[in-house]
Amino acid sequence: MTASAAKPKRRSIAVTAFGTRDQRLAELQPPRLARIAAYVLFFPLGVVVSVCGSFVQALWPPVGVLLALAATAATFYAGLRVTGTRLGAAVPAAGWFLAMVLLMVPRPEGDNVLWSNATSLAWLFVGSILGVICATLPTRSSWFPGVPNPPR
């Protein structure tokens, strides 16, 4: 037995945390009713993460924006993994973005939740990019339940 054969193959941190593409594609989807319930629950969760993250990123700059972005990425990725569909990541992203739009509008008193500073803009742009990334990761199914995937 050679020395190279005795050592286990090293895996990257991403592969250890998220699994390989083949492992993700081999996962079974939950039943349709469970997926629908997850979609209904992940939309308000996206709204809550957006509102809480908007205040956290302003309260503790620059660590707050990193904490808020980590919570955002975790929410989007959890939607993807729990439902097994790309729509599972898009639903909390839609709730997140809707809350962001409402938080950017100034109040009649002149108060703003999100200002045009570096941490607020990073929160907006990087959070949007995280939503797109999670919604385009490979999954076993297509965007909508019941629509077959093209052959691989």
C-alpha positions as CSV (number, residue, x, y, z in Angstrom):
1,M,0.0,0.0,0.0
2,T,1.4,3.4,-1.0
3,A,1.5,6.5,1.2
4,S,-0.9,8.3,-1.1
5,A,-3.5,5.6,-1.0
6,A,-3.5,5.6,2.8
7,K,-4.4,9.2,3.1
8,P,-8.1,10.1,2.8
9,K,-8.9,12.5,0.0
10,R,-9.2,16.0,1.3
11,R,-12.6,17.8,0.7
12,S,-13.0,21.5,0.4
13,I,-15.0,23.4,3.0
14,A,-17.8,24.1,0.5
15,V,-18.1,20.4,-0.4
16,T,-18.1,19.4,3.3
17,A,-20.8,22.0,4.1
18,F,-23.0,21.8,1.1
19,G,-22.2,18.4,-0.5
20,T,-21.3,17.7,-4.1
21,R,-23.5,18.5,-7.0
22,D,-24.3,14.8,-7.5
23,Q,-25.3,14.5,-3.8
24,R,-27.6,17.5,-4.1
25,L,-29.2,16.2,-7.3
26,A,-29.8,12.7,-5.7
27,E,-31.8,14.1,-2.7
28,L,-35.5,13.2,-2.7
29,Q,-38.0,16.0,-2.6
30,P,-40.5,16.3,0.2
31,P,-44.2,15.7,-0.6
32,R,-46.0,18.5,-2.5
33,L,-48.1,19.6,0.5
34,A,-44.9,20.0,2.6
35,R,-43.3,22.0,-0.1
36,I,-46.3,24.3,-0.3
37,A,-46.3,24.8,3.4
38,A,-42.6,25.6,3.3
39,Y,-43.1,28.2,0.6
40,V,-45.8,29.8,2.7
41,L,-43.5,29.9,5.7
42,F,-40.3,31.0,3.9
43,F,-41.9,34.2,2.4
44,P,-42.5,35.9,5.8
45,L,-39.2,34.5,7.1
46,G,-37.5,36.4,4.2
47,V,-39.4,39.6,5.3
48,V,-38.3,39.1,8.9
49,V,-34.7,38.5,8.0
50,S,-34.7,41.6,5.8
51,V,-36.2,43.9,8.5
52,C,-34.0,42.5,11.3
53,G,-30.9,42.6,9.1
54,S,-31.6,46.2,8.1
55,F,-31.4,47.3,11.8
56,V,-28.5,45.0,12.6
57,Q,-26.3,46.2,9.7
58,A,-26.8,49.8,10.9
59,L,-26.3,49.0,14.5
60,W,-22.9,47.3,14.4
61,P,-21.0,48.4,11.3
62,P,-19.1,46.6,9.6
63,V,-19.7,43.4,11.6
64,G,-23.4,43.9,11.5
65,V,-23.6,43.8,7.7
66,L,-21.6,40.5,7.7
67,L,-24.0,39.0,10.3
68,A,-27.0,40.2,8.4
69,L,-25.7,38.8,5.1
70,A,-24.9,35.4,6.8
71,A,-28.5,35.2,8.0
72,T,-29.8,36.2,4.6
73,A,-27.7,33.5,2.8
74,A,-28.7,30.9,5.4
75,T,-32.4,31.7,4.8
76,F,-32.2,31.5,1.0
77,Y,-30.1,28.3,1.1
78,A,-32.4,26.7,3.7
79,G,-35.4,27.4,1.4
80,L,-33.6,25.7,-1.4
81,R,-32.6,22.7,0.6
82,V,-35.9,22.3,2.5
83,T,-38.1,22.3,-0.6
84,G,-35.6,20.9,-3.0
85,T,-36.6,23.4,-5.7
86,R,-35.2,26.7,-6.9
87,L,-38.5,28.3,-6.1
88,G,-37.8,27.5,-2.5
89,A,-34.9,29.9,-2.6
90,A,-36.7,32.5,-4.7
91,V,-39.7,32.8,-2.3
92,P,-37.7,34.0,0.7
93,A,-35.7,36.2,-1.7
94,A,-38.9,37.8,-2.9
95,G,-40.0,38.5,0.7
96,W,-36.6,39.9,1.5
97,F,-36.6,42.2,-1.5
98,L,-40.2,43.4,-0.8
99,A,-39.3,44.4,2.7
100,M,-36.1,46.1,1.4
101,V,-38.1,48.2,-1.0
102,L,-40.5,49.2,1.8
103,L,-37.6,50.0,4.2
104,M,-35.9,52.2,1.6
105,V,-38.9,54.6,1.3
106,P,-38.5,57.6,3.6
107,R,-41.2,58.3,6.1
108,P,-43.1,61.6,6.1
109,E,-41.1,62.7,9.1
110,G,-37.9,62.4,7.1
111,D,-36.7,59.2,8.8
112,N,-35.0,56.5,6.9
113,V,-34.2,52.9,7.9
114,L,-31.7,52.4,5.1
115,W,-29.4,55.3,4.2
116,S,-27.1,55.6,1.3
117,N,-23.9,54.6,3.1
118,A,-21.5,51.7,2.4
119,T,-23.0,49.2,4.8
120,S,-26.6,49.8,3.6
121,L,-25.6,49.5,0.0
122,A,-23.6,46.4,0.7
123,W,-26.6,44.9,2.5
124,L,-28.8,45.7,-0.5
125,F,-26.5,44.6,-3.3
126,V,-24.8,41.6,-1.8
127,G,-28.1,40.3,-0.3
128,S,-29.6,40.5,-3.8
129,I,-26.7,38.6,-5.3
130,L,-27.0,35.9,-2.6
131,G,-30.6,35.5,-3.5
132,V,-29.8,35.0,-7.2
133,I,-26.9,32.6,-6.4
134,C,-29.1,30.4,-4.1
135,A,-31.9,30.4,-6.7
136,T,-29.7,29.2,-9.4
137,L,-27.9,26.4,-7.6
138,P,-28.5,23.0,-9.1
139,T,-31.4,21.0,-7.7
140,R,-33.2,17.9,-8.7
141,S,-36.4,19.7,-10.0
142,S,-37.1,22.7,-12.1
143,W,-38.6,26.0,-10.9
144,F,-42.2,24.8,-10.6
145,P,-43.5,21.6,-9.2
146,G,-44.7,19.2,-11.9
147,V,-42.7,20.7,-14.7
148,P,-40.1,18.2,-15.8
149,N,-36.5,19.1,-16.1
150,P,-34.8,18.9,-19.5
151,P,-32.7,15.7,-20.0
152,R,-29.2,16.0,-18.5
